[in-house]
Amino acid sequence: MEEEPVYEMKLTNGIGEQMLAHVFEKFDVELKQTEFGPKLQGTKEELEKAQEYIIQVMKERLEELDKR
């Protein structure tokens, strides 16, 4: 069985430690520190799932802030 390639996804500003902790619990990804900032590493499928989760959580947070 072939090993899937490892991809990287740059993290945007505003992703807090708590959100990252949830990402690591839910998805098979790792954090890599680079000279250009932190990146997530994992399979394409896992990174896509993590990205969808991050976007959903950020949208929910923005909606909460809009209500104030």
Helices and strands as residue ranges (DSSP letters): E 7-10, H 17-26, E 30-34, E 37-42, H 44-66
